[in-house]
């Protein structure tokens, strides 16, 4: 009976060690349009955050990512593939990058991504080791209607294409 218990505990521990994630993805979305040209050149985020599913970013953001492999392979080239979902996933970008000697992680960014679903895959030695799914959405404030504006305020309604006069819809 004791042998069966030890064997069960061994298999549970073995299964947990085999099911560990091969790495960690973290992101830093930023609106780089507010930066000057010089600031854009030297900008390097340092405060990456992990996101829970579902992961989404606004269209006007530059999406910086950091990936820390569980067992870093210095001297190897990592292939980073970005795929966009259409009828299936279509590869829209592929990059090669090596780990820096001073760090054990990969850092890069994607600018001007269109709205839609994406998959970011990391491969080494022609084998995909990890991936993450995320979505690019329109800016949250683009179609927000400010119901606190006065309906009779002609200055706010004439030039605002997104203005929605609820009185015009009710009969």
C-alpha positions as CSV (number, residue, x, y, z in Angstrom):
1,X,0.0,0.0,0.0
2,X,2.9,2.4,0.9
3,X,4.6,1.6,-2.5
4,X,1.4,2.5,-4.4
5,X,1.2,5.8,-2.5
6,X,4.8,6.6,-3.3
7,X,4.3,5.7,-6.9
8,X,1.2,7.9,-7.2
9,X,2.9,10.9,-5.6
10,X,5.9,10.4,-7.9
11,X,3.7,10.4,-11.0
12,X,1.8,13.5,-9.8
13,X,5.1,15.4,-9.3
14,X,6.4,14.2,-12.6
15,X,3.2,15.3,-14.4
16,X,3.4,18.8,-12.8
17,X,7.0,19.3,-13.8
18,X,6.2,18.3,-17.4
19,X,3.3,20.6,-17.7
20,X,5.2,23.8,-16.8
21,X,4.9,26.7,-19.2
22,X,7.9,27.0,-21.6
23,X,8.2,30.7,-20.9
24,X,6.4,34.0,-19.9
25,X,5.0,36.7,-22.2
26,X,4.6,40.2,-20.9
27,X,3.4,43.3,-22.7
28,X,3.7,47.1,-22.6
29,X,1.1,48.9,-24.8
30,X,1.9,52.5,-25.4
31,X,0.6,55.4,-27.5
32,X,3.8,56.5,-29.2
33,X,2.1,59.3,-31.2
34,X,2.6,61.6,-28.2
35,X,6.4,61.2,-28.3
36,X,8.7,63.3,-30.3
37,X,10.8,61.8,-33.1
38,X,13.9,61.7,-30.9
39,X,12.0,60.2,-28.0
40,X,10.6,57.4,-30.3
41,X,14.2,56.5,-31.2
42,X,15.4,56.1,-27.6
43,X,12.2,54.8,-26.1
44,X,12.6,51.4,-24.4
45,X,9.9,50.2,-21.9
46,X,11.0,48.6,-18.7
47,X,7.7,47.9,-17.0
48,X,6.2,45.0,-18.8
49,X,3.0,43.4,-17.4
50,X,1.4,40.0,-17.8
51,X,-2.2,40.0,-19.0
52,X,-4.9,37.4,-18.4
53,X,-7.0,36.0,-21.3
54,X,-8.5,37.6,-23.3
55,X,-5.7,39.9,-24.1
56,X,-6.5,42.9,-26.2
57,X,-4.8,46.2,-27.1
58,X,-6.1,49.4,-28.8
59,X,-5.3,50.0,-32.4
60,X,-3.4,53.2,-31.9
61,X,-1.0,51.5,-29.4
62,X,2.4,50.2,-30.2
63,X,2.5,46.8,-28.6
64,X,5.9,46.0,-27.0
65,X,6.4,42.4,-25.8
66,X,8.9,40.6,-23.7
67,X,9.3,36.9,-23.7
68,X,11.4,35.1,-21.1
69,X,12.0,31.4,-22.0
70,X,12.0,29.0,-19.1
71,X,15.3,27.5,-20.2
72,X,17.2,30.3,-22.2
73,X,19.4,29.1,-25.1
74,X,22.2,31.7,-25.6
75,X,23.8,31.4,-29.0
76,X,20.6,30.1,-30.6
77,X,18.4,32.2,-32.9
78,X,14.8,32.5,-31.9
79,X,12.2,32.9,-34.6
80,X,9.3,35.2,-33.7
81,X,6.3,34.8,-36.0
82,X,3.2,37.1,-35.9
83,X,0.0,35.6,-37.5
84,X,-3.3,37.3,-38.1
85,X,-6.6,35.4,-38.1
86,X,-8.5,35.5,-41.4
87,X,-10.1,32.3,-42.6
88,X,-7.1,30.7,-40.9
89,X,-4.0,32.2,-39.4
90,X,-1.8,34.0,-42.0
91,X,1.8,34.9,-41.2
92,X,2.2,38.7,-41.4
93,X,5.6,39.1,-39.9
94,X,8.6,36.9,-39.0
95,X,11.8,38.0,-37.2
96,X,14.9,36.4,-35.9
97,X,16.4,37.4,-32.6
98,X,19.0,36.1,-30.2
99,X,19.0,36.5,-26.5
100,X,21.2,39.4,-25.3
101,X,24.2,38.3,-23.3
102,X,23.1,40.5,-20.3
103,X,19.5,39.3,-20.3
104,X,17.6,36.1,-20.7
105,X,14.6,37.6,-22.6
106,X,13.5,38.8,-26.0
107,X,12.1,42.3,-26.5
108,X,10.5,43.8,-29.6
109,X,7.4,45.7,-30.7
110,X,4.7,45.9,-33.3
111,X,3.4,49.1,-34.7
112,X,0.3,49.9,-36.7
113,X,-1.5,46.6,-36.3
114,X,-4.9,46.4,-37.9
115,X,-7.9,45.3,-35.9
116,X,-8.3,41.6,-35.5
117,X,-7.1,38.5,-33.8
118,X,-3.4,37.7,-33.7
119,X,-1.1,34.8,-32.6
120,X,2.5,35.5,-31.6
121,X,4.7,32.4,-31.8
122,X,8.2,31.8,-30.5
123,X,10.3,29.0,-32.1
124,X,13.8,27.7,-31.6
125,X,15.5,25.0,-33.6
126,X,12.6,24.9,-36.0
127,X,10.2,24.0,-33.1
128,X,7.5,26.2,-31.7
129,X,8.1,26.5,-28.0
130,X,5.4,28.9,-27.0
131,X,2.6,31.2,-28.3
132,X,0.1,33.8,-27.1
133,X,-3.2,35.0,-28.6
134,X,-4.3,38.6,-28.5
135,X,-6.7,41.0,-30.2
136,X,-6.4,44.5,-31.6
137,X,-9.5,46.5,-31.1
138,X,-10.6,50.0,-32.2
139,X,-9.9,52.8,-29.6
140,X,-12.3,52.6,-26.8
141,X,-13.2,56.3,-26.9
142,X,-13.8,56.6,-30.7
143,X,-17.5,55.7,-30.6
144,X,-18.4,56.8,-27.1
145,X,-21.3,59.1,-27.0
146,X,-21.2,61.9,-24.4
147,X,-24.8,61.9,-23.1
148,X,-24.0,64.8,-20.8
149,X,-23.8,67.3,-23.7
150,X,-26.8,69.4,-24.2
151,X,-28.9,68.2,-27.2
152,X,-29.6,71.8,-28.1
153,X,-25.9,72.7,-28.2
154,X,-25.5,73.3,-31.9
155,X,-21.7,73.8,-31.7
156,X,-21.2,70.3,-30.4
157,X,-23.6,68.6,-32.8
158,X,-22.8,70.2,-36.1
159,X,-19.1,69.2,-36.2
160,X,-19.4,65.8,-34.5
161,X,-20.0,63.0,-36.9
162,X,-20.6,60.5,-34.1
163,X,-23.3,62.6,-32.5
164,X,-26.4,60.6,-31.8
165,X,-29.6,62.6,-31.2
166,X,-31.8,60.1,-29.4
167,X,-34.8,62.4,-30.0
168,X,-34.5,61.9,-33.8
169,X,-34.9,58.1,-33.3
170,X,-38.0,58.3,-31.2
171,X,-41.5,58.9,-32.6
